[in-house]
Amino acid sequence: MSHFNRTLVTAALPYANGPKHIGHIAGAYLPADIYVRFLRNIGKEVIFVCGSDEHGTAIPIQAAKEGTTSQAIIDRYHALLKLNFEQLGIQFDIYHRTSAAIHHETAQEIFKEMFDKGLFTEDVSEQYFDEQAQTFLADRYIKGTCPSCGYDNAYGDQCEKCGKTLSPKELINPVSTLSGNSPILKETKHWYLPLQNYEPWLKEWLIEGHKNDWRSTVYGQSKSWIDGGLTPRAMTRDLDWGVKVPLPNAEGKVLYVWFDAPIGYISATKALFKELSENKIEYAYPEHTVLKNVQADDWKKWWQDEDTRLIHFIGKDNIVFHCIIFPAMLKGTNQYILPDNVPANEFLNLEGDKMSTSRQWSVEMEDFVKDFEGKEDVLRYVLTAIAPETKDSDFSWKDFQTRNNSELVAILGNFINRITVLTHKFYEGGKVPFAKSISNNESELIAEISRCQNSIQQHIENFKFRDALSELMNIARAGNKYLAENEPWKTIKTDQDRTDVVMYHGLQLAAHLAWWMEPFMPFTAKKLYQILNFQKYKYQIQEFEQLPSGHSIGEPVHLFSNIDDELIQKQIDKLQKNKQERLDSTIQAILNDDISNDLKPTITFDDFSKIDLRVGTILEAEKVEKADKLLKFKVDIGFEQRTIVSGIALHFSPESLIGQQVCVLANLAPRKIKGIESNGMLLLAENEDGSLKLMQPAEPAKPGSKIA
């Protein structure tokens, strides 16, 4: 990092179609904020840009569902996202939006420049079209079965289970996620970026150039895409909502959202410098001079000067766009710098399950700040402590409570409270004492603090924020250990000089904690600065003494408070209630004769708990004589083999079902069908067109396994 004069940090543009949950915060925004705050604190030139991604198919679809306009949707959620980020201390230099005129102009300029250089190919192709929604489908709005691994929820661009790069036409049984219908193929003209032309350069720049400094997930996924062979990718879409394609005879065409969204980083930077130069906004950090007295064109040195380091913070689902497609676009223009690092995080799960707003299995930002007012830093602390830096991690409410009570309150908060309370108790006016002489205890303490500080800095610079936070807590642990071993509350009665030494060093440690905790817990750091009557800019990173003898500190205040069981149980109950409602809805859908809106009567949880669903394997299948619709099965459900008769002969051939795993309603009362006793029911889903699909486990399971 030392050879760069400045650092430009971006965080993935959140899609402005709804609130965002804490998984998004842990994935991109919190680590980026920690990194930027640290760079600012050590005097580096840095700016931090982000904004709302406001284009794409989902916006007008959602607007139609809600009976409103696309503009109303993005205005609502842009304001909400901006507010939620501020409430959690995520401090961008600018939070922009891709609906802004300056963004449309910038995206069109880059597209036109690439077009004029002959970097696109034009092609008429057949693409999937949803007749009900009356729209061509973006790759991510098509799901089907992966031809490689058989996963039946693969997207049109990638299978998230095996990682294989796909095109929508490769999917088996593709379905539109907008309507649930099977899409048709329809001809349309688009402009493509021939990514295969960039393969030699990508192998040199990425595979050879970043094999040692990028995270293994980022490098591995990028290498897999390149090794698998890159193909042309459409950079335009058929849609009314978005950045218009700046070419003649391109009516009804807009730029592909993943072409225009990364350009949002550039347009946000341009907007920042334009607004600063016109005095429309003031720079948020008066102690820094990096963005003072700027000109509108100064944005160029942040995007076109090789002395600038570009860092993208994203989640792992956006790796291909930030590591292959966007760099290819930047390389094609031959004007812009390339990312130096893309420290993508893995996914954060919730209570052992994948976080999802649509399934109501999430903790939304707006809900957290309402339910846990004043505990924003607790969330920042916990999300950093469990950050999914190298693999998926899990957030649980009990762990959240434990980390608050046992770590923040009992370790960090305890040390600060003890040292500040004792200072006011021992010294009139809360004055820092004079340390006449020190012992080996103090030398060891100073050495440990220095070690922790060096380690924190190295970890942050290498994007290892979990490790950095752990070392921060080691400073607090060292403080508690130092007080416990030297017992100033006892020596005050027998040895004033020794008490002065211990209290002096404890107070210096508190000042160091304030400065080093600020990137992780800015609200708490501000509170501690006020308690110590100390200003951040006065901190000298190489000096142990931060508070001179005679300096008066403020009144003690608890930095953290315990979180009680009742509050945590309320959150757990809310999740379980949402889960139960989903289960009730799912069971009703399974047991319905069709998928119409005519639901059967609501059942209670007690009713549902009587249902015994098991995984079964079909051993034999044959047609029932003189019954065109019936098939007879022998099904292994683990503890026994069952005969089950099902009326699905018009949809499946018997031989195609042998060996298939199915979901079986195992405790259905036996009944005779055409003289055959049927002991159970196979569960299937029926589409609106009457076609059936077996309900099957996503992965092979042992026969008899309970379906919970």
VOMARKOL-270201 format. One line per 5 residues: number of its first residue (from 1); for each residue x, y, z of C-alpha. Coordinates in steps of 0.5 Angstrom, whole numbers, padded with zeros to 4 digits. Example, Ala and Ser with C-alpha at 12.3 -4.5 7.8 and 13.67 -1.06 7.14 Angstrom:
% residues 2
1> 0025:-0009:0016; 0027:-0002:0014
This chain:
% residues 708
1> 0000:0000:0000; 0006:0005:0001; 0007:0006:-0006; 0000:0009:-0007; -0001:0016:-0006
6> -0009:0015:-0005; -0014:0010:-0004; -0021:0010:-0007; -0025:0005:-0003; -0032:0003:-0006
11> -0038:-0001:-0003; -0043:-0005:-0007; -0049:-0001:-0009; -0055:-0004:-0006; -0061:-0005:-0010
16> -0066:0000:-0008; -0072:-0005:-0008; -0073:-0006:-0001; -0069:-0006:0006; -0063:-0009:0007
21> -0061:-0014:0013; -0055:-0015:0017; -0052:-0020:0012; -0051:-0014:0007; -0047:-0010:0013
26> -0043:-0016:0014; -0041:-0017:0007; -0039:-0011:0004; -0041:-0004:0008; -0038:-0005:0015
31> -0031:-0008:0013; -0030:-0002:0008; -0032:0003:0013; -0027:0000:0018; -0022:0000:0013
36> -0023:0007:0011; -0024:0010:0018; -0017:0007:0020; -0014:0010:0013; -0016:0017:0015
41> -0014:0016:0022; -0007:0014:0020; -0007:0020:0015; -0008:0017:0009; -0011:0020:0003
46> -0018:0016:0002; -0025:0017:-0001; -0031:0012:0000; -0036:0012:-0005; -0043:0008:-0006
51> -0050:0009:-0008; -0056:0006:-0009; -0057:0001:-0015; -0064:0004:-0018; -0064:0000:-0025
56> -0066:-0007:-0027; -0072:-0011:-0029; -0074:-0012:-0021; -0076:-0005:-0020; -0082:-0004:-0025
61> -0084:-0011:-0023; -0085:-0009:-0016; -0088:-0002:-0018; -0093:-0006:-0022; -0095:-0010:-0016
66> -0095:-0004:-0011; -0099:0000:-0016; -0094:0005:-0016; -0088:0008:-0020; -0081:0006:-0021
71> -0079:0013:-0019; -0083:0012:-0012; -0080:0005:-0011; -0073:0008:-0012; -0074:0014:-0008
76> -0077:0011:-0002; -0071:0006:-0001; -0066:0010:-0003; -0068:0015:0003; -0068:0009:0007
81> -0062:0006:0006; -0058:0012:0006; -0061:0013:0013; -0060:0006:0016; -0053:0007:0014
86> -0052:0013:0017; -0055:0010:0023; -0050:0004:0024; -0044:0009:0023; -0043:0007:0016
91> -0040:0014:0013; -0039:0015:0006; -0036:0021:0003; -0042:0021:-0002; -0048:0016:-0002
96> -0050:0017:-0009; -0056:0014:-0014; -0055:0011:-0021; -0062:0015:-0023; -0058:0021:-0023
101> -0057:0025:-0029; -0049:0025:-0028; -0049:0017:-0028; -0053:0017:-0034; -0049:0021:-0038
106> -0043:0018:-0035; -0045:0011:-0037; -0047:0013:-0044; -0041:0016:-0045; -0037:0010:-0043
111> -0041:0005:-0047; -0041:0010:-0053; -0033:0010:-0053; -0033:0003:-0053; -0038:0002:-0058
116> -0033:0007:-0062; -0027:0003:-0061; -0031:-0003:-0064; -0031:-0007:-0057; -0038:-0009:-0058
121> -0041:-0014:-0063; -0048:-0014:-0065; -0052:-0020:-0065; -0059:-0022:-0066; -0061:-0028:-0062
126> -0067:-0031:-0058; -0068:-0030:-0051; -0073:-0032:-0046; -0079:-0028:-0046; -0084:-0028:-0040
131> -0091:-0027:-0044; -0095:-0026:-0037; -0090:-0021:-0035; -0089:-0018:-0042; -0081:-0017:-0041
136> -0075:-0020:-0043; -0072:-0024:-0037; -0065:-0022:-0035; -0061:-0028:-0033; -0062:-0028:-0026
141> -0070:-0028:-0027; -0069:-0035:-0030; -0068:-0041:-0025; -0068:-0048:-0027; -0064:-0055:-0026
146> -0057:-0054:-0027; -0054:-0059:-0033; -0048:-0060:-0029; -0050:-0062:-0022; -0057:-0063:-0022
151> -0059:-0057:-0017; -0066:-0055:-0019; -0065:-0047:-0017; -0059:-0045:-0021; -0060:-0038:-0024
156> -0059:-0037:-0031; -0052:-0034:-0031; -0049:-0039:-0025; -0051:-0045:-0021; -0049:-0043:-0014
161> -0049:-0050:-0012; -0043:-0052:-0016; -0041:-0045:-0019; -0041:-0047:-0026; -0042:-0041:-0031
166> -0049:-0042:-0035; -0053:-0039:-0040; -0060:-0039:-0039; -0061:-0044:-0045; -0057:-0049:-0042
171> -0062:-0049:-0036; -0066:-0055:-0036; -0074:-0054:-0035; -0073:-0046:-0034; -0078:-0042:-0031
176> -0079:-0035:-0030; -0078:-0032:-0023; -0083:-0026:-0024; -0089:-0031:-0026; -0087:-0038:-0025
181> -0089:-0039:-0032; -0084:-0043:-0037; -0081:-0037:-0042; -0081:-0037:-0049; -0075:-0036:-0054
186> -0076:-0029:-0058; -0071:-0026:-0062; -0068:-0019:-0060; -0062:-0015:-0062; -0057:-0013:-0057
191> -0049:-0011:-0056; -0044:-0016:-0053; -0038:-0015:-0050; -0033:-0021:-0053; -0030:-0023:-0046
196> -0026:-0028:-0050; -0022:-0023:-0053; -0020:-0021:-0046; -0018:-0028:-0043; -0010:-0027:-0045
201> -0010:-0020:-0041; -0014:-0023:-0035; -0010:-0029:-0034; -0004:-0024:-0034; -0007:-0019:-0030
206> -0011:-0023:-0025; -0009:-0031:-0025; -0001:-0029:-0025; -0002:-0022:-0022; -0006:-0023:-0016
211> -0005:-0031:-0014; -0002:-0029:-0008; -0005:-0022:-0005; -0013:-0024:-0007; -0017:-0028:-0002
216> -0018:-0035:-0004; -0025:-0035:-0005; -0024:-0029:-0010; -0018:-0031:-0014; -0021:-0039:-0014
221> -0028:-0036:-0017; -0025:-0032:-0022; -0020:-0037:-0024; -0025:-0042:-0025; -0029:-0037:-0030
226> -0023:-0036:-0034; -0021:-0043:-0034; -0028:-0045:-0036; -0027:-0040:-0042; -0031:-0034:-0043
231> -0036:-0032:-0048; -0039:-0026:-0050; -0044:-0023:-0046; -0050:-0018:-0047; -0049:-0011:-0045
236> -0056:-0008:-0047; -0063:-0011:-0045; -0070:-0010:-0047; -0073:-0005:-0042; -0076:0002:-0041
241> -0073:0003:-0034; -0065:0004:-0034; -0060:0008:-0038; -0062:0009:-0045; -0057:0006:-0050
246> -0054:0012:-0054; -0055:0009:-0061; -0059:0010:-0066; -0065:0005:-0067; -0064:0003:-0060
251> -0071:0004:-0058; -0073:0000:-0052; -0066:-0002:-0050; -0062:0000:-0044; -0056:-0002:-0041
256> -0055:-0008:-0038; -0055:-0006:-0030; -0049:-0010:-0029; -0046:-0005:-0034; -0048:0001:-0031
261> -0048:-0001:-0024; -0040:-0001:-0023; -0040:0005:-0027; -0044:0008:-0021; -0037:0008:-0017
266> -0034:0013:-0022; -0041:0017:-0023; -0041:0018:-0015; -0034:0020:-0015; -0035:0025:-0021
271> -0041:0028:-0017; -0037:0028:-0010; -0032:0033:-0013; -0037:0037:-0017; -0041:0038:-0011
276> -0035:0040:-0007; -0033:0045:-0012; -0039:0048:-0012; -0040:0049:-0005; -0046:0045:-0005
281> -0043:0040:0001; -0038:0041:0006; -0033:0036:0007; -0034:0031:0013; -0027:0031:0016
286> -0025:0038:0018; -0018:0035:0020; -0017:0032:0013; -0015:0037:0007; -0016:0031:0002
291> -0022:0034:-0001; -0021:0042:0001; -0021:0047:-0005; -0022:0042:-0010; -0024:0043:-0018
296> -0029:0039:-0021; -0024:0035:-0025; -0020:0033:-0019; -0024:0026:-0020; -0020:0024:-0025
301> -0014:0023:-0021; -0018:0018:-0017; -0020:0014:-0023; -0014:0015:-0028; -0008:0016:-0024
306> -0003:0010:-0023; -0002:0013:-0016; -0009:0011:-0014; -0011:0005:-0011; -0018:0002:-0012
311> -0021:-0003:-0007; -0028:-0006:-0008; -0031:-0009:-0002; -0037:-0014:-0004; -0040:-0020:-0003
316> -0038:-0027:-0006; -0044:-0027:-0011; -0041:-0020:-0014; -0034:-0023:-0015; -0035:-0024:-0023
321> -0038:-0017:-0024; -0032:-0014:-0020; -0026:-0018:-0022; -0028:-0020:-0029; -0033:-0016:-0033
326> -0032:-0009:-0030; -0024:-0010:-0031; -0025:-0012:-0038; -0029:-0005:-0039; -0024:-0001:-0035
331> -0019:-0004:-0040; -0023:-0003:-0046; -0023:0004:-0045; -0016:0004:-0043; -0017:0010:-0039
336> -0018:0008:-0032; -0014:0004:-0026; -0016:-0003:-0025; -0018:-0006:-0018; -0012:-0007:-0013
341> -0016:-0012:-0009; -0023:-0014:-0008; -0024:-0017:-0001; -0030:-0020:-0002; -0034:-0023:0004
346> -0037:-0030:0004; -0045:-0030:0007; -0047:-0029:0014; -0053:-0034:0016; -0058:-0033:0021
351> -0059:-0038:0027; -0056:-0043:0022; -0060:-0042:0016; -0059:-0037:0010; -0061:-0030:0011
356> -0067:-0028:0006; -0071:-0022:0007; -0077:-0025:0002; -0077:-0031:0007; -0077:-0026:0013
361> -0071:-0030:0016; -0067:-0024:0017; -0065:-0018:0021; -0067:-0012:0017; -0062:-0006:0019
366> -0068:-0001:0020; -0071:-0006:0025; -0065:-0007:0029; -0064:0001:0030; -0071:0001:0033
371> -0071:-0005:0037; -0063:-0004:0040; -0063:0004:0040; -0056:0006:0042; -0053:-0001:0041
376> -0051:0000:0034; -0043:-0001:0036; -0045:-0008:0039; -0048:-0010:0032; -0041:-0007:0029
381> -0037:-0011:0034; -0041:-0018:0033; -0041:-0017:0026; -0034:-0016:0026; -0032:-0021:0031
386> -0036:-0027:0026; -0034:-0024:0020; -0035:-0029:0014; -0028:-0027:0011; -0026:-0034:0009
391> -0032:-0038:0010; -0040:-0037:0011; -0041:-0035:0018; -0047:-0035:0023; -0051:-0030:0027
396> -0055:-0032:0033; -0058:-0028:0038; -0056:-0032:0044; -0049:-0031:0041; -0050:-0023:0040
401> -0052:-0023:0047; -0046:-0027:0050; -0041:-0022:0046; -0044:-0016:0049; -0045:-0018:0056
406> -0039:-0022:0057; -0034:-0018:0052; -0036:-0011:0051; -0039:-0010:0058; -0035:-0015:0062
411> -0028:-0014:0059; -0028:-0007:0055; -0033:-0003:0059; -0031:-0006:0065; -0023:-0003:0064
416> -0026:0004:0062; -0031:0004:0068; -0025:0002:0073; -0020:0006:0071; -0024:0013:0070
421> -0028:0011:0077; -0022:0010:0081; -0018:0017:0078; -0024:0021:0080; -0024:0017:0087
426> -0016:0018:0088; -0015:0025:0085; -0019:0031:0086; -0022:0034:0079; -0020:0027:0076
431> -0013:0029:0074; -0008:0024:0071; -0003:0023:0076; 0005:0024:0075; 0009:0017:0075
436> 0015:0018:0078; 0018:0011:0077; 0016:0005:0073; 0017:-0003:0074; 0018:-0009:0070
441> 0010:-0009:0070; 0010:-0003:0066; 0015:-0005:0061; 0011:-0011:0060; 0005:-0007:0059
446> 0008:-0002:0054; 0011:-0008:0050; 0004:-0011:0050; 0000:-0005:0048; 0006:-0004:0042
451> 0005:-0011:0040; -0003:-0011:0039; -0002:-0004:0036; 0002:-0006:0030; -0002:-0013:0030
456> -0008:-0009:0029; -0005:-0005:0023; -0002:-0011:0020; -0009:-0014:0020; -0013:-0008:0018
461> -0008:-0007:0012; -0009:-0014:0010; -0017:-0014:0011; -0017:-0019:0017; -0022:-0015:0021
466> -0024:-0021:0025; -0016:-0021:0027; -0015:-0014:0028; -0021:-0014:0033; -0019:-0019:0037
471> -0012:-0016:0038; -0016:-0009:0040; -0020:-0013:0046; -0013:-0016:0048; -0011:-0009:0049
476> -0017:-0008:0054; -0015:-0015:0057; -0008:-0013:0058; -0011:-0007:0062; -0016:-0011:0066
481> -0010:-0016:0068; -0005:-0010:0070; -0010:-0007:0075; -0012:-0014:0078; -0005:-0015:0079
486> -0003:-0009:0082; -0009:-0007:0086; -0009:0001:0086; -0015:0000:0091; -0010:-0003:0096
491> -0004:0001:0094; -0007:0008:0095; -0007:0006:0103; 0000:0004:0103; 0004:0007:0097
496> 0002:0013:0093; 0007:0013:0089; 0006:0006:0086; -0002:0008:0086; 0000:0014:0081
501> 0004:0010:0077; -0001:0004:0076; -0007:0010:0075; -0002:0014:0070; -0001:0008:0065
506> -0008:0005:0066; -0011:0012:0063; -0006:0012:0058; -0008:0005:0056; -0015:0008:0056
511> -0013:0013:0051; -0010:0008:0046; -0016:0004:0046; -0021:0010:0044; -0016:0011:0038
516> -0016:0004:0036; -0023:0002:0037; -0026:0008:0033; -0026:0004:0026; -0030:-0001:0029
521> -0034:0002:0034; -0034:0010:0032; -0040:0012:0037; -0037:0008:0043; -0030:0012:0041
526> -0033:0018:0041; -0036:0017:0048; -0030:0015:0051; -0026:0021:0048; -0031:0025:0052
531> -0030:0021:0058; -0022:0022:0057; -0023:0030:0055; -0019:0028:0049; -0019:0029:0042
536> -0017:0024:0036; -0013:0029:0032; -0008:0029:0038; -0007:0022:0038; 0001:0020:0037
541> 0001:0013:0034; 0008:0012:0036; 0008:0015:0043; 0005:0012:0050; 0003:0018:0053
546> -0003:0021:0051; -0006:0024:0057; 0000:0028:0060; 0000:0029:0068; -0005:0034:0071
551> -0010:0033:0065; -0017:0033:0068; -0022:0027:0065; -0029:0028:0065; -0034:0024:0069
556> -0035:0016:0068; -0040:0014:0064; -0042:0006:0062; -0040:0005:0055; -0044:-0001:0055
561> -0050:-0004:0058; -0052:-0012:0059; -0058:-0014:0054; -0063:-0018:0058; -0066:-0025:0056
566> -0073:-0022:0055; -0070:-0018:0049; -0067:-0023:0046; -0072:-0028:0047; -0077:-0023:0043
571> -0072:-0023:0037; -0072:-0031:0037; -0080:-0031:0038; -0080:-0026:0032; -0076:-0031:0027
576> -0080:-0037:0030; -0086:-0034:0028; -0084:-0032:0021; -0081:-0039:0020; -0088:-0042:0023
581> -0092:-0038:0018; -0088:-0040:0012; -0089:-0048:0014; -0096:-0047:0015; -0096:-0044:0008
586> -0092:-0049:0005; -0096:-0055:0008; -0102:-0052:0005; -0100:-0051:-0002; -0097:-0058:-0002
591> -0104:-0061:0001; -0108:-0057:-0004; -0111:-0060:-0010; -0108:-0054:-0014; -0104:-0047:-0014
596> -0110:-0043:-0014; -0112:-0038:-0009; -0117:-0042:-0006; -0114:-0044:0000; -0116:-0050:0004
601> -0118:-0048:0012; -0113:-0046:0016; -0110:-0051:0021; -0106:-0050:0027; -0099:-0052:0029
606> -0102:-0058:0033; -0105:-0060:0027; -0099:-0059:0023; -0095:-0063:0028; -0099:-0069:0027
611> -0096:-0070:0020; -0090:-0074:0019; -0086:-0073:0012; -0081:-0077:0010; -0076:-0078:0005
616> -0077:-0084:0001; -0073:-0088:-0005; -0078:-0091:-0011; -0076:-0098:-0011; -0081:-0100:-0016
621> -0086:-0097:-0021; -0091:-0100:-0025; -0098:-0098:-0028; -0104:-0100:-0025; -0109:-0104:-0030
626> -0115:-0101:-0032; -0113:-0095:-0029; -0110:-0090:-0034; -0108:-0085:-0029; -0105:-0089:-0023
631> -0098:-0091:-0022; -0097:-0097:-0017; -0090:-0095:-0013; -0086:-0099:-0008; -0082:-0094:-0004
636> -0077:-0095:0001; -0078:-0090:0007; -0072:-0093:0012; -0076:-0097:0017; -0080:-0101:0012
641> -0082:-0101:0005; -0089:-0098:0003; -0094:-0099:-0003; -0097:-0093:-0005; -0101:-0091:-0011
646> -0101:-0084:-0014; -0105:-0081:-0020; -0099:-0079:-0024; -0099:-0084:-0030; -0101:-0078:-0035
651> -0095:-0074:-0033; -0089:-0079:-0031; -0087:-0086:-0034; -0086:-0091:-0029; -0079:-0093:-0031
656> -0077:-0085:-0030; -0078:-0085:-0023; -0075:-0091:-0021; -0069:-0089:-0016; -0072:-0082:-0015
661> -0072:-0080:-0008; -0079:-0077:-0006; -0082:-0073:0000; -0088:-0078:0003; -0093:-0077:0007
666> -0092:-0083:0012; -0098:-0083:0017; -0104:-0082:0012; -0109:-0087:0014; -0109:-0093:0009
671> -0114:-0093:0003; -0116:-0098:-0002; -0115:-0095:-0009; -0117:-0100:-0015; -0117:-0106:-0010
676> -0109:-0104:-0008; -0108:-0102:-0001; -0104:-0095:-0001; -0100:-0093:0005; -0098:-0086:0004
681> -0098:-0080:-0001; -0092:-0078:-0005; -0092:-0070:-0005; -0092:-0066:-0012; -0093:-0059:-0014
686> -0098:-0057:-0019; -0096:-0051:-0024; -0102:-0047:-0027; -0101:-0051:-0034; -0103:-0057:-0030
691> -0096:-0060:-0030; -0093:-0064:-0024; -0086:-0064:-0021; -0084:-0068:-0015; -0082:-0065:-0009
696> -0075:-0068:-0008; -0069:-0066:-0003; -0064:-0062:-0006; -0059:-0067:-0004; -0059:-0075:-0003
701> -0062:-0076:0004; -0062:-0083:0008; -0069:-0086:0006; -0074:-0085:0013; -0070:-0078:0014
706> -0075:-0074:0017; -0077:-0067:0013; -0078:-0062:0019
